[in-house]
Amino acid sequence: MEPRRRERRVIAVAGAAALVAVGLNIAFSAIAAHRRRKRRELQGFTAQVNLSVAEIKRLTDCIITKAKETYDSVAAVPLDKVSFANVVAPLAELDALQFPLVQACVLPRMVSPSEDVRKASAEAERRLDSHFVLCRQREDVYHVIKAFAVKGERIGPEATRFLHCLVKEFERIGVKLSQSKRKEMEKLKSHIDELNLKYLQNLNDFTNFLFLGEDELAGLPFEFLKDLEKADGKLKVPLTSYHVTPILEHCKVGSTRKQIAVAYGQKGGKDNLGILENLVQLRHKFARLLGYANYADFAIEPRMPRTSRKVLEFLEEMSEQLSDVANRELSILKDLKMKEEGNTQFGMEDLLYYIKRAEEFKVDLDIGEIKQYFPVSLVISGMLKMFQDLFVRVFSVWDASSSDLLGYFFLDILAREGKYAHTCVVTLQNGCLCSNGTRKVPAAVLLSQCPKEFDGNSALLRFPEVVRLFHEFSHVIHHISNRATFSRFSALRLEGDFAEIPSLLLENWCYESISLKMMSGFHQDITKSITSEACQSLKRKRDLFAGLKMKQEILLCLVDQIIHSSENVDIDDLIKELHPKVMLGIPLLEGTSPASCFPRIAIGYDAVCYSYIWSEVFAADLFVSKFKDDLLNQHAGLRFRNKVLALGGSKDSLEIITDYLGREPSLQPFIQSRTRNSL
């Protein structure tokens, strides 16, 4: 198909995105005058956007009605008459049909300028979530699906995987249980939800503060001190992360750092520790009802490691492999403390301060100056070569070799009131093959809150914001590269471990001079790109003391994994035992318990806190093995797109990575690449 239609103009892609585009052999096309085009003119794209309150409600009703009709139809199939055509195909077609409709209902909650529309969207999301849970609880539908699975009809590997996923989704929600056990499971879930919220509420309600003299806060900048309230000659320091982190990084007084660290480490306190212990026991009961040995095995089963044992082995090996470099890093910090404070014990309260001090000696980098080289408009044009006044725009993506349409993406990147506050990607439509032989192409929207221009001056991005924007854009590339047959295997519906790997891999382009220079320019003279020395400093800053930083993460991940894979663990005793082992002899701060103020362990990442480290390790292996020596290697990029990104979830993710690498993934590339510059 010829991409250069009259309504489109192919643009030259610059910057880091150009490297991705060249490497993955894709081309971006701006859809010109898209506001005047009708939706049907976007080939393969059926998603609806900009719905009114009434349209959202009407579409939600239609989605629920259609799903009930399809599930009723499948449930009515006699068990001796089951086939792919009357069981699996209708459910796959329903998923492909309804996903973009569901997204059309729930996206306005994040982007609409109208409060009424946002409320209608949030209500639609609540109704649809409840509806889909009820669908997966239908025992009559499960029996029909299971009958077809037992029949063993040959249907091809991707269809077989889809069938396996269907069966598992029903079983993991408890459809095989007796009515009495289902009621018990619902009570457990309700109790777990209550305790989750209570744990978070305790953290939100923590409003403690300390009164400190200015001399006790020596080293803090005037801008920080002037904003603190004063009482009786003292400064009132709220124990929030906004205040605690700068003190731990800059305060020269060791006793103050310890006092602050201990007080903040008591956030949540014994109440949250008790809540967490109850949560763990309830989660174990929940998992055992479903036939699992423990909650960790239940949580990890659909993810890359599959078992808790493999996660524990991974974390323990990672900790051991990092010990040598972390010990050398710690020696440097202890020497710095000796010179500054004399022969006193090095504690956890000293880590941030002396890492910051070491950065001053080892990294020649002015963060304020670096920001001057990342105007929003230039970063975006560096990614997509777009106009400076970009607001929301749609692009098509084409295979540069075959000219096949791969998908569409929208950019909604400038700040406005009522919009979702963080940078993220939301899918609008999954790529899939329809029963009539046509293909729906993937579509996604990249949301952000980049500042707008003021008085003709481009707003500037901090470097972490540049990395975040690029990370999320990489999710767009992953989604659009997907060529799976089933909507269920879209790139952004993958297991969490796998979904982050490509974006973490592509983040590396943000730390290489060739790409940073192409997406940067001094805001008053964009012909002056960031210097090679500054690029090297940014990479060095990322990697400095990587061993100790990772050890801290591993400690919390180990606690999470052990308590969710073992019965009757005393969490306080476990942390006291693990802390000096993992942290190379540094004792736990007396009177503190990290488990009482670690929300990820309570909700959202329970038993899977390991996931981000896992993804980072795999991404590092891919980068070092396949891309590091030649960022513009088109063959390597195209092979990665075809062998990894295009498959989505249609194959086992660990198998996909192993096949691509030609071996089992290794820890060593991460250890070597991140710790080479850590000292």
C-alpha distance (Angstrom), angle and dihedral (degrees) to the residues before:
residue distance angle dihedral
M1 . . .
E2 3.78 . .
P3 3.84 109.6 .
R4 3.79 96.1 -165.2
R5 3.79 99.3 83.2
R6 3.77 120.0 159.7
E7 3.82 93.0 -102.0
R8 3.79 93.2 52.5
R9 3.73 133.1 65.4
V10 3.76 119.9 -163.9
I11 3.79 109.5 -132.7
A12 3.76 129.5 -152.9
V13 3.78 108.3 -108.3
A14 3.78 115.0 -138.3
G15 3.77 138.3 179.0
A16 3.76 128.6 22.8
A17 3.78 91.0 -27.5
A18 3.78 87.8 58.1
L19 3.76 89.2 58.6
V20 3.78 89.7 51.8
A21 3.78 91.2 45.6
V22 3.79 93.5 49.0
G23 3.77 92.4 43.0
L24 3.80 94.5 48.3
N25 3.81 93.4 39.3
I26 3.79 97.1 -123.2
A27 3.81 133.8 132.8
F28 3.79 129.5 -148.0
S29 3.80 122.4 -140.6
A30 3.79 124.5 -170.1
I31 3.78 114.1 -135.7
A32 3.79 102.3 -129.4
A33 3.78 120.9 -140.6
H34 3.80 88.9 0.6
R35 3.78 92.9 165.3
R36 3.81 89.0 66.2
R37 3.80 94.7 47.2
K38 3.75 123.2 94.0
R39 3.78 117.4 -123.0
R40 3.80 93.0 -117.5
E41 3.80 89.2 64.9
L42 3.81 91.1 69.3
Q43 3.77 99.4 88.5
G44 3.81 113.9 -127.5
F45 3.82 93.0 2.3
T46 3.83 118.7 114.8
A47 3.81 102.1 157.1
Q48 3.80 118.1 125.0
V49 3.79 124.3 -137.2
N50 3.81 137.5 -176.0
L51 3.81 95.8 34.5
S52 3.79 122.3 178.6
V53 3.82 124.4 -127.1
A54 3.81 91.1 -97.9
E55 3.81 92.6 46.3
I56 3.81 91.9 51.2
K57 3.80 91.8 51.9
R58 3.80 92.6 45.0
L59 3.80 93.2 48.0
T60 3.82 91.5 47.4
D61 3.80 89.7 53.6
C62 3.81 90.6 49.5
I63 3.82 92.2 50.0
I64 3.79 92.2 51.8
T65 3.81 93.0 45.4
K66 3.81 93.5 48.8
A67 3.80 92.5 47.5
K68 3.80 92.0 50.8
E69 3.80 91.0 49.5
T70 3.81 91.7 51.0
Y71 3.80 94.4 45.8
D72 3.82 90.9 46.9
S73 3.79 89.3 51.1
V74 3.81 92.7 51.3
A75 3.80 91.8 45.3
A76 3.81 90.0 54.2
V77 3.83 93.8 59.7
P78 3.84 110.1 109.7
L79 3.80 111.0 -116.8
D80 3.80 91.5 -122.2
K81 3.82 91.8 51.7
V82 3.80 100.0 52.2
S83 3.81 117.7 136.3
F84 3.76 139.3 160.1
A85 3.81 89.6 -102.2
N86 3.81 96.6 55.3
V87 3.83 100.6 33.8
V88 3.80 115.6 25.0
A89 3.80 101.2 25.8
P90 3.84 95.8 55.4
L91 3.81 91.8 50.4
A92 3.80 92.6 46.4
E93 3.82 90.7 48.1
L94 3.81 90.3 48.5
D95 3.79 91.0 53.2
A96 3.81 92.1 49.4
L97 3.81 92.4 46.7
Q98 3.78 98.5 44.1
F99 3.79 103.6 39.6
P100 3.85 95.6 76.9
L101 3.81 89.7 42.8
V102 3.80 91.5 52.6
Q103 3.79 90.6 48.3
A104 3.80 90.2 50.2
C105 3.81 88.1 57.8
V106 3.82 98.2 45.4
L107 3.81 102.5 37.1
P108 3.84 94.9 72.7
R109 3.81 88.9 65.5
M110 3.80 86.9 69.7
V111 3.79 102.9 37.0
S112 3.77 114.6 20.5
P113 3.82 117.6 113.2
S114 3.82 88.3 -149.8
E115 3.81 116.3 87.8
D116 3.81 90.6 -156.0
V117 3.79 91.4 54.5
R118 3.83 91.2 47.4
K119 3.81 90.3 51.9
A120 3.81 91.8 47.8
S121 3.80 89.8 49.8
A122 3.82 92.5 49.8
E123 3.80 90.1 50.3
A124 3.81 90.3 48.6
E125 3.80 89.8 52.3
R126 3.80 91.0 51.4
R127 3.81 92.2 49.8
L128 3.80 93.6 45.7
D129 3.81 93.5 47.8
S130 3.81 90.5 52.5
H131 3.78 90.9 45.7
F132 3.82 94.3 52.1
V133 3.82 91.5 48.8
L134 3.81 89.3 53.5
C135 3.81 90.0 49.3
R136 3.81 91.5 54.9
Q137 3.81 90.0 48.5
R138 3.79 93.7 59.8
E139 3.76 105.8 118.2
D140 3.81 93.1 -170.3
V141 3.81 91.7 58.6
Y142 3.81 91.9 45.2
H143 3.82 92.4 54.3
V144 3.81 90.8 53.7
I145 3.83 92.8 47.9
K146 3.81 91.3 46.0
A147 3.81 90.9 49.2
F148 3.79 90.0 56.0
A149 3.81 91.4 46.5
V150 3.81 91.2 51.8
K151 3.80 90.3 47.9
G152 3.81 88.1 68.7
E153 3.79 98.2 -146.0
R154 3.82 113.4 178.4
I155 3.79 105.8 -111.8
G156 3.80 106.5 152.5
P157 3.80 130.7 -93.2
E158 3.81 99.6 -81.5
A159 3.81 93.2 46.2
T160 3.81 89.3 47.0
R161 3.80 89.7 52.8
F162 3.81 90.3 48.7
L163 3.80 90.0 51.6
H164 3.80 91.4 48.6
C165 3.82 90.1 51.2
L166 3.81 91.0 50.6
V167 3.79 92.5 52.1
K168 3.80 92.5 46.6
E169 3.81 93.4 48.6
F170 3.79 90.5 55.8
E171 3.79 94.4 44.0
R172 3.81 95.4 46.7
I173 3.79 89.6 55.7
G174 3.83 90.6 54.7
V175 3.79 104.3 -104.0
K176 3.85 91.9 142.5
L177 3.79 93.2 56.6
S178 3.78 126.0 99.9
Q179 3.78 117.5 -104.6
S180 3.81 91.9 -103.2
K181 3.80 92.2 51.9
R182 3.80 91.3 46.1
K183 3.80 89.2 55.2
E184 3.79 89.4 48.9
M185 3.80 90.0 50.2
E186 3.81 91.9 50.4
K187 3.81 90.5 51.0
L188 3.82 89.9 50.4
K189 3.81 91.6 49.7
S190 3.79 91.4 48.9
H191 3.81 91.9 48.9
I192 3.82 91.1 47.0
D193 3.81 91.1 51.1
E194 3.82 90.8 50.5
L195 3.80 92.5 50.7
N196 3.82 91.9 45.7
L197 3.79 90.2 56.0
K198 3.81 92.1 44.0
Y199 3.82 91.0 53.0
L200 3.81 91.1 51.4
Q201 3.80 92.4 42.9
N202 3.80 90.6 55.4
L203 3.80 89.6 54.3
N204 3.81 92.0 47.3
D205 3.82 91.5 48.0
F206 3.81 92.8 53.3
T207 3.81 104.3 113.2
N208 3.81 101.9 156.1
F209 3.78 121.3 144.4
L210 3.80 141.1 -179.3
F211 3.80 131.3 -136.3
L212 3.79 112.0 -133.2
G213 3.78 135.4 171.9
E214 3.80 121.6 -119.5
D215 3.81 89.4 -112.5
E216 3.81 88.9 57.2
L217 3.80 88.8 56.3
A218 3.80 96.5 50.8
G219 3.80 111.4 155.4
L220 3.81 96.4 34.4
P221 3.82 114.3 119.8
F222 3.79 120.2 -109.1
E223 3.83 90.8 -116.0
F224 3.82 88.7 62.8
L225 3.79 96.5 44.8
K226 3.80 96.8 46.4
D227 3.81 91.9 61.5
L228 3.82 93.9 56.8
E229 3.79 119.8 98.3
K230 3.80 117.4 -115.7
A231 3.80 128.3 -137.9
D232 3.83 128.5 169.6
G233 3.79 92.0 -15.1
K234 3.80 93.5 -51.5
L235 3.80 132.8 105.2
K236 3.80 118.9 -121.1
V237 3.82 109.1 -131.8
P238 3.85 114.1 -166.5
L239 3.81 112.6 -145.7
T240 3.79 96.1 -124.1
S241 3.79 126.2 128.0
Y242 3.81 88.1 -113.0
H243 3.82 89.4 63.7
V244 3.81 102.6 26.8
T245 3.81 98.0 55.1
P246 3.84 96.1 55.0
I247 3.81 90.1 48.2
L248 3.81 92.9 50.5
E249 3.82 89.3 47.5
H250 3.81 101.1 43.7
C251 3.81 112.5 18.1
K252 3.81 111.0 111.4
V253 3.82 93.8 -161.3
G254 3.80 109.6 91.7
S255 3.81 94.6 -162.0
T256 3.82 90.2 54.8
R257 3.79 92.4 50.2
K258 3.81 89.8 51.3
Q259 3.80 93.2 46.2
I260 3.81 91.1 50.5
A261 3.82 94.1 43.9
V262 3.81 92.9 50.0
A263 3.81 94.1 46.0
Y264 3.80 92.7 47.5
G265 3.81 91.3 43.6
Q266 3.80 88.8 60.7
K267 3.79 90.8 63.4
G268 3.79 108.0 129.8
G269 3.78 89.8 13.6
K270 3.79 126.2 -172.7
D271 3.80 91.4 -27.1
N272 3.79 92.6 63.8
L273 3.79 92.3 41.7
G274 3.79 89.0 55.4
I275 3.80 91.1 45.9
L276 3.80 91.1 51.3
E277 3.81 92.2 49.8
N278 3.81 89.5 51.7
L279 3.80 90.8 46.3
V280 3.79 92.3 53.1
Q281 3.80 92.7 51.2
L282 3.81 92.0 47.8
R283 3.80 90.9 49.0
H284 3.81 90.9 51.7
K285 3.82 89.9 51.2
F286 3.80 89.9 48.8
A287 3.82 92.0 51.4
R288 3.80 93.9 46.0
L289 3.81 90.5 53.3
L290 3.80 86.6 60.0
G291 3.81 92.8 48.1
Y292 3.82 100.8 -99.4
A293 3.80 124.0 132.8
N294 3.80 92.4 -131.4
Y295 3.79 142.0 -10.8
A296 3.81 95.1 -97.0
D297 3.80 91.6 59.3
F298 3.81 89.5 50.5
A299 3.81 93.2 49.0
I300 3.82 95.7 44.5
E301 3.82 99.3 41.6
P302 3.86 95.0 91.1
R303 3.82 93.1 42.0
M304 3.80 131.9 82.8
P305 3.84 100.0 -88.9
R306 3.84 92.6 46.0
T307 3.85 93.5 -160.6
S308 3.78 138.2 52.4
R309 3.80 90.3 -128.8
K310 3.80 90.8 63.0
V311 3.82 91.4 49.4
L312 3.80 92.1 50.8
E313 3.80 91.0 48.9
F314 3.81 89.7 49.5
L315 3.82 94.0 50.0
E316 3.80 94.3 44.2
E317 3.80 92.8 48.7
M318 3.79 90.5 46.2
S319 3.80 91.3 52.0
E320 3.80 92.2 47.9
Q321 3.81 93.5 47.4
L322 3.81 90.4 52.0
S323 3.81 96.0 48.0
D324 3.81 98.2 89.4
V325 3.78 96.2 51.0
A326 3.82 92.1 38.9
N327 3.81 89.6 53.7
R328 3.81 90.4 52.8
E329 3.80 90.1 48.0
L330 3.81 90.8 49.8
S331 3.81 91.5 50.4
I332 3.81 89.5 56.3
L333 3.80 91.3 51.2
K334 3.80 92.6 46.6
D335 3.81 90.2 51.6
L336 3.79 89.9 52.1
K337 3.79 90.9 50.7
M338 3.79 91.5 47.7
K339 3.81 90.4 54.9
E340 3.79 93.8 46.3
E341 3.81 104.5 35.0
G342 3.77 106.4 15.4
N343 3.78 128.6 -124.5
T344 3.81 100.5 -19.0
Q345 3.79 130.1 135.8
F346 3.80 116.3 -88.1
G347 3.81 110.6 -125.6
M348 3.78 139.4 179.1
E349 3.79 88.6 -95.8
D350 3.82 88.0 65.8
L351 3.80 99.3 54.5
L352 3.79 101.0 84.5
Y353 3.81 94.0 39.9
Y354 3.79 96.7 52.1
I355 3.79 94.0 39.6
K356 3.80 86.0 55.8
R357 3.82 90.6 47.5
A358 3.81 90.7 49.5
E359 3.81 90.4 50.2
E360 3.81 88.9 57.8
F361 3.80 89.7 57.9
K362 3.79 99.3 37.4
V363 3.82 104.9 35.2
D364 3.79 121.7 56.2
L365 3.78 97.2 -158.4
D366 3.79 134.1 133.1
I367 3.82 106.0 -160.4
G368 3.80 91.4 -164.2
E369 3.78 91.5 53.7
I370 3.82 93.1 45.2
K371 3.80 89.4 56.7
Q372 3.80 89.0 60.7
Y373 3.82 88.6 68.4
F374 3.81 96.8 57.3
P375 3.80 110.7 66.9
V376 3.79 109.5 174.2
S377 3.80 92.8 -122.2
L378 3.78 93.3 50.9
V379 3.81 94.1 46.9
I380 3.79 90.4 51.7
S381 3.80 93.4 44.8
G382 3.76 86.9 47.2
M383 3.78 88.1 57.4
L384 3.77 99.2 39.3
K385 3.81 109.8 0.8
M386 3.77 91.9 -119.0
F387 3.80 134.1 159.8
Q388 3.77 119.3 -85.3
D389 3.80 94.1 -119.4
L390 3.80 93.8 57.5
F391 3.78 115.0 148.9
V392 3.82 113.2 155.1
R393 3.75 117.7 -10.4
V394 3.79 138.0 161.4
F395 3.79 124.7 -132.4
S396 3.76 131.4 -173.3
V397 3.79 121.6 -142.5
W398 3.80 122.1 -144.9
D399 3.76 135.7 -170.6
A400 3.81 102.3 -109.9
S401 3.81 92.5 -145.8
S402 3.81 104.5 42.2
S403 3.84 98.8 22.4
D404 3.83 88.4 -130.7
L405 3.79 114.9 155.8
L406 3.83 108.5 -111.6
G407 3.81 101.2 179.3
Y408 3.79 149.8 -72.9
F409 3.76 136.4 -90.4
F410 3.78 133.5 -169.1
L411 3.79 125.4 -149.8
D412 3.80 118.3 -145.7
I413 3.77 100.7 165.5
L414 3.80 110.7 141.5
A415 3.79 123.7 93.1
R416 3.80 122.5 -103.1
E417 3.77 136.7 157.7
G418 3.79 117.9 -83.6
K419 3.79 94.4 18.4
Y420 3.81 124.2 127.3
A421 3.78 106.7 -84.5
H422 3.81 101.5 -136.6
T423 3.80 137.8 64.7
C424 3.80 110.6 -103.6
V425 3.79 145.5 135.3
V426 3.79 123.3 -112.4
T427 3.78 120.6 -167.6
L428 3.79 117.5 -130.7
Q429 3.79 98.3 -178.9
N430 3.79 136.1 3.7
G431 3.76 122.8 -133.1
C432 3.80 112.9 -114.2
L433 3.79 144.7 140.4
C434 3.80 113.5 -103.4
S435 3.80 124.6 -142.4
N436 3.82 90.8 -109.4
G437 3.80 90.7 59.7
T438 3.80 96.7 -105.1
R439 3.78 121.1 121.7
K440 3.77 127.8 -130.2
V441 3.77 109.3 -146.4
P442 3.80 123.6 -139.6
A443 3.80 118.3 -99.5
A444 3.79 130.8 -176.7
V445 3.78 141.7 167.9
L446 3.80 125.0 -134.9
L447 3.81 110.7 -145.6
S448 3.78 125.7 -164.8
Q449 3.79 141.5 150.2
C450 3.79 100.3 -130.7
P451 3.81 112.3 166.2
K452 3.79 117.9 -105.3
E453 3.77 126.3 -121.9
F454 3.79 117.1 -85.5
D455 3.81 123.4 -154.4
G456 3.78 90.3 -16.4
N457 3.81 92.8 -53.8
S458 3.77 116.9 123.4
A459 3.78 114.8 -123.4
L460 3.81 114.8 -118.0
L461 3.79 130.1 -127.6
R462 3.77 125.4 -142.3
F463 3.79 111.3 -125.0
P464 3.83 93.9 -109.6
E465 3.81 87.4 55.8
V466 3.80 89.6 53.1
V467 3.81 90.2 52.1
R468 3.80 91.7 47.2
L469 3.79 92.6 50.5
F470 3.78 90.9 49.5
H471 3.81 91.7 45.9
E472 3.80 91.4 54.5
F473 3.78 93.2 44.5
S474 3.80 86.8 55.5
H475 3.81 87.7 59.4
V476 3.80 87.0 56.5
I477 3.81 90.1 53.4
H478 3.81 90.3 48.0
H479 3.79 91.7 50.8
I480 3.79 95.4 46.5
S481 3.80 93.4 46.5
N482 3.80 91.3 59.2
R483 3.82 114.6 115.5
A484 3.80 100.5 173.0
T485 3.80 118.4 141.6
F486 3.81 96.2 -132.4
S487 3.81 124.8 62.3
R488 3.81 87.2 -140.1
F489 3.83 89.4 70.9
S490 3.79 97.4 55.9
A491 3.80 113.8 144.8
L492 3.82 93.9 -112.9
R493 3.81 94.6 49.3
L494 3.78 92.4 61.4
E495 3.78 127.3 119.1
G496 3.79 110.0 -76.8
D497 3.81 96.0 -112.4
F498 3.80 93.2 56.6
A499 3.81 98.6 37.1
E500 3.82 92.5 64.6
I501 3.81 98.0 46.1
P502 3.85 99.3 82.0
S503 3.82 92.9 46.3
L504 3.79 92.6 47.8
L505 3.80 88.1 48.0
L506 3.81 92.5 51.8
E507 3.83 91.8 45.7
N508 3.80 85.4 75.8
W509 3.81 88.9 74.3
C510 3.83 86.7 67.2
Y511 3.81 89.8 64.2
E512 3.80 99.3 47.9
S513 3.81 120.4 91.7
I514 3.80 95.7 -133.8
S515 3.80 93.1 60.8
L516 3.79 99.0 34.0
K517 3.80 90.5 55.3
M518 3.79 90.6 51.9
M519 3.79 94.6 53.1
S520 3.80 98.6 41.1
G521 3.79 140.1 68.9
F522 3.77 135.4 157.7
H523 3.80 106.6 -89.0
Q524 3.83 92.4 -126.3
D525 3.80 94.1 43.5
I526 3.79 114.1 18.9
T527 3.80 91.9 -171.2
K528 3.81 86.9 75.6
S529 3.78 105.9 78.5
I530 3.77 125.6 -167.3
T531 3.81 113.4 -73.5
S532 3.80 124.5 -106.0
E533 3.80 88.7 -120.3
A534 3.81 91.3 55.9
C535 3.82 90.2 48.9
Q536 3.78 90.4 53.3
S537 3.80 90.6 47.5
L538 3.80 92.3 53.1
K539 3.78 90.5 52.8
R540 3.79 91.5 45.5
K541 3.80 91.1 50.4
R542 3.81 89.8 53.2
D543 3.79 92.6 50.7
L544 3.81 99.9 38.2
F545 3.82 110.6 120.2
A546 3.80 89.6 -5.5
G547 3.79 91.1 154.8
L548 3.80 95.7 58.8
K549 3.79 93.1 40.5
M550 3.79 91.6 52.0
K551 3.81 91.6 45.3
Q552 3.81 89.3 59.8
E553 3.80 90.4 53.1
I554 3.79 92.2 46.3
L555 3.81 91.2 52.6
L556 3.80 92.4 58.1
C557 3.81 92.0 42.3
L558 3.80 90.6 52.8
V559 3.80 91.4 50.8
D560 3.80 89.7 49.7
Q561 3.79 93.0 48.6
I562 3.81 97.4 43.9
I563 3.80 96.9 48.9
H564 3.81 91.1 47.5
S565 3.81 94.4 47.9
S566 3.83 99.7 42.5
E567 3.78 135.0 55.8
N568 3.81 127.2 -118.1
V569 3.79 97.7 1.5
D570 3.80 115.8 172.4
I571 3.80 98.4 -133.1
D572 3.81 95.7 -159.7
D573 3.81 92.5 50.5
L574 3.81 91.0 45.9
I575 3.81 92.8 53.9
K576 3.80 92.7 45.7
E577 3.81 88.9 52.7
L578 3.81 97.3 43.4
H579 3.79 99.1 40.9
P580 3.83 100.2 71.9
K581 3.83 91.3 38.6
V582 3.78 95.5 53.8
M583 3.81 96.7 32.0
L584 3.81 94.6 51.3
G585 3.78 97.8 -109.2
I586 3.80 98.6 -40.9
P587 3.82 104.2 137.2
L588 3.76 125.4 -131.5
L589 3.79 111.4 -98.9
E590 3.79 106.1 -97.8
G591 3.78 113.6 -108.5
T592 3.81 95.1 19.7
S593 3.79 132.8 105.8
P594 3.82 117.9 -169.2
A595 3.80 89.3 -160.5
S596 3.82 90.9 66.3
C597 3.81 93.6 60.0
F598 3.81 103.9 32.6
P599 3.83 105.3 102.7
R600 3.81 95.1 -177.0
I601 3.79 89.9 66.2
A602 3.79 91.1 52.7
I603 3.78 102.2 44.0
G604 3.77 137.1 10.5
Y605 3.81 99.4 7.2
D606 3.80 102.3 40.8
A607 3.83 107.5 153.1
V608 3.83 91.0 -3.6
C609 3.82 103.0 72.0
Y610 3.81 86.4 117.6
S611 3.81 91.3 69.0
Y612 3.80 101.2 92.7
I613 3.81 93.4 48.2
W614 3.80 89.3 48.4
S615 3.81 91.0 51.8
E616 3.82 92.4 46.5
V617 3.80 91.3 53.3
F618 3.81 93.4 49.9
A619 3.81 91.8 45.4
A620 3.82 91.3 51.4
D621 3.80 91.1 51.1
L622 3.81 91.0 51.2
F623 3.81 93.3 47.5
V624 3.80 97.1 46.4
S625 3.81 93.6 42.1
K626 3.79 100.7 43.2
F627 3.80 113.3 16.0
K628 3.80 115.6 19.1
D629 3.79 97.2 87.8
D630 3.81 95.2 47.7
L631 3.80 117.4 21.0
L632 3.81 91.5 -178.8
N633 3.79 97.3 50.2
Q634 3.79 101.3 135.2
H635 3.79 94.2 -169.9
A636 3.81 92.0 55.0
G637 3.80 92.0 46.7
L638 3.79 94.5 47.7
R639 3.79 91.0 47.8
F640 3.83 90.0 51.5
R641 3.80 90.5 50.0
N642 3.79 93.6 49.3
K643 3.81 98.7 38.3
V644 3.82 99.8 39.4
L645 3.81 116.6 10.3
A646 3.80 97.4 40.3
L647 3.81 93.6 54.3
G648 3.80 95.2 60.8
G649 3.80 107.0 177.5
S650 3.80 95.7 -29.8
K651 3.83 91.0 110.6
D652 3.78 134.7 32.2
S653 3.81 105.0 -75.1
L654 3.79 96.4 -137.3
E655 3.80 88.4 50.8
I656 3.83 90.4 50.6
I657 3.82 92.5 53.7
T658 3.80 93.4 42.4
D659 3.81 92.4 50.0
Y660 3.80 91.0 48.5
L661 3.80 94.1 49.3
G662 3.79 93.3 39.9
R663 3.83 89.6 -131.6
E664 3.79 143.4 45.5
P665 3.83 112.7 -64.3
S666 3.81 113.6 -100.3
L667 3.81 136.6 -146.0
Q668 3.79 93.0 -143.5
P669 3.84 100.2 81.4
F670 3.80 90.0 55.4
I671 3.81 93.6 44.8
Q672 3.80 92.9 47.6
S673 3.81 99.1 40.6
R674 3.80 96.9 44.6
T675 3.80 98.1 39.9
R676 3.82 97.8 42.5
N677 3.81 88.8 84.9
S678 3.80 97.5 27.4
L679 3.81 96.5 103.8
